[in-house]
């Protein structure tokens, strides 16, 4: 359980801080003008604000873990194709919004999933450790990207690599699907479980 959460925090925050820190530079290197590359970054932020809200709406129907699993899978895919859309202005803006949407939604999802995965007495400790490990990913991501860029990696290769890294979170979340924790239950299942207790 703890390893799953730590791994998910690390790779999701790695991807999130990579895309927010390096998108202007890498998109400019891929052929966008500096002003358009910055505008794409603004679209990431806009999509992120929407993604947090929509993630919450989704978890009103599906479990947090299930929703977060889909978000990590989709942001991984979008990250891998994002830089290839640089030649089409409308498309790169739309994909930019979607990358921000799902990346930020993943962050919101981890903040929700972590306390739902621990018993009450361990929740604050579990969240604290998860955030700490996630911060390591956030710190490492910009540095690693700079090293790879200096080593001659293309923007396309870097984005695809980060997309593959985020898939690790998808696999980690799938591995906890059979655990009996709140994060694996939908609100409907929690209500059904609570009904017999109310009746008694």
N, C-alpha and C positions, 0 to 999 in steps of 0.2 A: 504493500500500500504506500508506505512512505517513499520508497524508491520510485514508484510510478509518478507520484506527485512531484518529486524533485526533478525527475527527468523531464516531465511535461513543462514545469516552470522554466527550466533551463533552456530548452530548445525553443519554446514559444517566445520567451523574452529575447533570446538570441535573434530570432527572426524578426521580431517587432522592432528592436533597436537597430538592426541592420537596415531594414527597409526605410525607417524614418531618418537614419543618419546619412545613408549613402545614395539614396534615390536621386537627389539633384545631380551629384557628380557622375554616377554611372549612366543615368539617362542622357546627360549631356555628352558623355563619351560614346553613347549609342547613336548620336545624331540629332538629338533635340537641341534647340537653342537654349541658352541659359534661362531666359524668362519662362519658356514653356516647361523646362525641367522643374523650375520652382513651382509653377502652376500645378504640375502633376503632384508635387509634394503636398500642396494645399488640398488637392482632391483626396489624398490619403487621409489627411486629418478630418476632412468632412465625412468620408466614409466611416472612419473610426468612431465618430460621435454617433452616427446612426447605428453602427454595429452593436454597440453596448446596449442600446435600447431594445433592438430587435432580438438580441440574445435573450434578454429577460422575457420578452413576449413568447419566444419559443419554449422556454422552460416552464411556461404555464401549461403546456400540453405534454412535452416530452421531458425525460429525465435530464438533469444537468450533464451527466457523463455522455449520454447519447448525443445531445446537442453539441457539446464541445468536441466530441469525436468527429462529427461532420464538419464543424468549423475548421478544425486542424487539417482535415483532408482537403477541403476546398481552398484554404489559404495556401497550402503546399502546392496545389496544382496551379493556382493563379500566379504564385510567386515564380514558378518555373517558366511561365509563358509571358509574364509581364513585360520583360525587357524586349521581347520579340515584337511587341506591338508599337515600338517607338516610331515606326515609319508611317503610322496612321494616327493622326492627331485625335480624332474622335474616339477611336478604340483605346488608345493609351490612357485617355482621361477616364473612360468607363472602367477599364480594368484597374486603374489606380484607385478609383473609389471602392471597387470590390475588394482589392487587396487590403486597403485600410479598414473596410467594413469587417472582414473576417479576422484580420490580425488583431484589431482592438477587441472584437468580440471574444477572441480566445483569451485575452487578458482578463476581461470581465468574467469569463467562464471559469477560469482558474481561481479567481477570488471567491466565486460561488461554490465551486466543487470542493475546494480544500476543507473548509469547515464542515461541509456535509459528509466528509469521508472519515472524520475522527469522532470518537466519543466526546461528550461535552467537556470533560475534564482535560482533554488534550487539544482542544480546538485552537486555542490561542498559540500554544507552542507549535502545533502543526503548521498553522498559517505563517508564523514567524520564520520557521525554518524553510518553508517553501519559498517565501519571498526572498530570503537570504540567498538561496541557491539560484533563484531566478535573476537576482541582481548580478551574480557572477556571469551569467549568460549575457546580460545587458552590457556589462563592462567589456567582456571579451569580444563581442560581435564587431564593433567598429574597428578595433585593433586588428583582429584577424583579417577583416576585409581589406584594410590598408596594406597588410603584409601580402595578401594574395594579389592585390592590384600591382604592387611593386614587383611582384614575381612574374608579372605578365599575364595573369589570368584575365580573360575577357569578361565584360559585364554579363554576357549571356551565361557563361560558365558559372560565375559566382551566384547569380540568381537561381539557376537550376540546382546548384549545390545546396543553397539555403533551403530551397523547396524540399529537397530530399531529407535534409536534417529535420525539418518540421514533421515529416512522416514518422519520425521516431516517437513523437508525442502521440500520434494516431495509434501506433502499435501499443504504446504503453497504456493508453486509455482503454483500448479493446481488451487488454489483459485483465482489467479489473471489473469486467462486466458481470461476473458471477458473484461478486462480493455483496454481502447483505449490508449495504450502507445507504444512507439517504440519497446520496448522489446518483444511485442507480434506480431510484424510484421516481415515477412521475407524480405530480400533485394528486392526480386521480387515485393512484395506488395508496398514497398516504392517507387520503380521505377515507377510502374503503377500509383501511386497517384501523382507523380511529373510530369508525362507526360502532363496532361491537363494544369498545371500551365505554363509549357514551351511553350505549343502551344498558350496560351493567351498572 
